[in-house]
């Protein structure tokens, strides 16, 4: 029996596993998903935790409950990939052989001690970090807050700006905005690394009196709370919120199929790994020219599932489902009960409209429906 192995239990890997679980015929293939965590997290929800608008316990579910009954689930971490021998070694010492491999290991955060890490301050990219940031905001009364990005790429590009706009609203509603100076900085020229976003974002920053420091590559942090850029600019702050560096899975860093940061070299249309027709990559781990976002993984998953099934059955993939067109569909909170929408692909640039209440409520509705519709592969 042929063996299909999926590495990663985030949005990308879970959807692919469930799509294959539904479409495989009885006895057609052995389907296994390996994840370092036995729980699945709705990561976009962590954005709201610092403002007491979300509880962390409601943002997780047991992996087994989300998977099709045909999927064998192994809660272990992958440590080594041998593409020549078609095998993966796990942290518990077990070795898994595969005929078809799907890499959906996502991204990880570089931590203090990592030689190329510039992580300092707070962030909201894990449950623990979002909770700690909530505690810091509770203690903050007035002063200088800097929100910044350490480097590109990072997971879900709108998130730092969403946090900035929600924070400005939060400070206003709690009577602390007048005594707070806010600065947003990033290593690129645009506040948001999405085409045409500056026409919306820059006026919002200006209207909310949030100072913007573009092309600010943080290189040094002093004990008194100063962030120093590569060009010598300095930001003094009493509270720093900084998006940490992102990397691919550790076992992929420097692997022949990936670059030094662990991003897997992936065909932008078929999502096959370069030089390996029976290996696919999707989601954050793929080196595609689209944002690392759950919505991208959502649109990529059916393409990978179709490709695996076609390879398994020795047929040509259905052209309707076998090619990824670069589709990304993402909401961005702008504060005060409004949000905007980015909808684009390889051929069409995004043209975000004016923030609206309906987009805000659509985003909230999606977060509620996520568990029932997305990981299961219903939509």
LINQUIVEN-V432465 format. One record per backbone hydrogen bond with DSSP energy under -0.5 kcal/mol. NH is the residue of the N-H (numbers start at 1). CO is the residue of the C=O. If there is no record, write none. Layout:
# LINQUIVEN-V432465
nh=NH co=CO
nh=NH co=CO
This chain:
# LINQUIVEN-V432465
nh=2 co=28
nh=4 co=2
nh=4 co=30
nh=5 co=3
nh=5 co=100
nh=6 co=32
nh=7 co=102
nh=8 co=6
nh=8 co=34
nh=10 co=104
nh=14 co=10
nh=15 co=11
nh=16 co=12
nh=17 co=13
nh=18 co=14
nh=19 co=15
nh=20 co=16
nh=21 co=17
nh=22 co=18
nh=23 co=19
nh=24 co=20
nh=28 co=25
nh=30 co=2
nh=31 co=29
nh=32 co=4
nh=32 co=30
nh=33 co=72
nh=34 co=6
nh=35 co=74
nh=40 co=61
nh=42 co=59
nh=43 co=41
nh=45 co=42
nh=46 co=43
nh=47 co=44
nh=48 co=45
nh=49 co=45
nh=49 co=46
nh=50 co=46
nh=51 co=48
nh=52 co=49
nh=53 co=48
nh=58 co=55
nh=59 co=56
nh=60 co=57
nh=61 co=40
nh=63 co=38
nh=65 co=62
nh=66 co=62
nh=66 co=63
nh=67 co=63
nh=67 co=64
nh=71 co=68
nh=72 co=31
nh=73 co=71
nh=74 co=33
nh=76 co=74
nh=79 co=89
nh=80 co=89
nh=82 co=87
nh=83 co=81
nh=86 co=82
nh=87 co=82
nh=88 co=96
nh=89 co=80
nh=90 co=94
nh=91 co=77
nh=93 co=90
nh=96 co=88
nh=98 co=86
nh=99 co=3
nh=100 co=3
nh=101 co=278
nh=102 co=5
nh=103 co=280
nh=104 co=7
nh=104 co=102
nh=108 co=247
nh=110 co=245
nh=114 co=111
nh=117 co=114
nh=122 co=240
nh=130 co=126
nh=131 co=127
nh=132 co=128
nh=133 co=129
nh=134 co=130
nh=135 co=131
nh=136 co=132
nh=137 co=133
nh=138 co=134
nh=139 co=135
nh=140 co=136
nh=143 co=179
nh=145 co=181
nh=146 co=239
nh=147 co=183
nh=148 co=241
nh=149 co=185
nh=150 co=243
nh=156 co=292
nh=159 co=156
nh=162 co=158
nh=163 co=159
nh=164 co=160
nh=165 co=161
nh=166 co=162
nh=167 co=163
nh=168 co=164
nh=169 co=165
nh=170 co=166
nh=171 co=167
nh=172 co=168
nh=173 co=169
nh=174 co=170
nh=175 co=172
nh=176 co=171
nh=177 co=171
nh=180 co=177
nh=181 co=143
nh=182 co=180
nh=183 co=145
nh=184 co=211
nh=185 co=147
nh=186 co=213
nh=194 co=192
nh=197 co=194
nh=199 co=196
nh=200 co=197
nh=201 co=197
nh=202 co=198
nh=204 co=200
nh=205 co=201
nh=206 co=202
nh=207 co=203
nh=208 co=204
nh=209 co=206
nh=210 co=205
nh=211 co=182
nh=211 co=209
nh=213 co=184
nh=214 co=212
nh=215 co=188
nh=216 co=186
nh=217 co=215
nh=218 co=216
nh=219 co=228
nh=220 co=228
nh=222 co=226
nh=225 co=222
nh=227 co=235
nh=228 co=220
nh=228 co=226
nh=229 co=233
nh=230 co=217
nh=232 co=229
nh=235 co=227
nh=237 co=225
nh=238 co=144
nh=239 co=144
nh=241 co=146
nh=242 co=122
nh=242 co=240
nh=243 co=148
nh=246 co=153
nh=247 co=108
nh=248 co=261
nh=252 co=249
nh=253 co=249
nh=253 co=250
nh=254 co=259
nh=255 co=252
nh=258 co=255
nh=259 co=263
nh=262 co=259
nh=264 co=262
nh=264 co=285
nh=265 co=257
nh=266 co=264
nh=267 co=272
nh=271 co=267
nh=273 co=276
nh=273 co=279
nh=274 co=265
nh=276 co=273
nh=279 co=276
nh=280 co=101
nh=281 co=271
nh=282 co=103
nh=285 co=282
nh=286 co=283
nh=287 co=264
nh=288 co=286
nh=290 co=288
nh=292 co=154
nh=293 co=291
nh=297 co=293
nh=298 co=294
nh=299 co=295
nh=300 co=296
nh=301 co=297
nh=302 co=298
nh=303 co=300
nh=304 co=300
nh=305 co=301
nh=306 co=302
nh=307 co=303
nh=308 co=304
nh=309 co=305
nh=310 co=306
nh=311 co=307
nh=312 co=308
nh=313 co=309
nh=314 co=310
nh=315 co=310
nh=321 co=318
nh=322 co=318
nh=324 co=269
nh=325 co=323
nh=328 co=344
nh=330 co=342
nh=332 co=340
nh=334 co=338
nh=335 co=338
nh=338 co=335
nh=339 co=356
nh=340 co=332
nh=342 co=330
nh=343 co=341
nh=344 co=328
nh=345 co=348
nh=346 co=325
nh=356 co=339
nh=360 co=356
nh=361 co=357
nh=362 co=358
nh=363 co=359
nh=364 co=360
nh=365 co=361
nh=366 co=362
nh=367 co=363
nh=368 co=364
nh=369 co=365
nh=370 co=366
nh=372 co=369
nh=373 co=369
nh=374 co=370
nh=375 co=370
nh=377 co=374
nh=378 co=373
nh=379 co=373
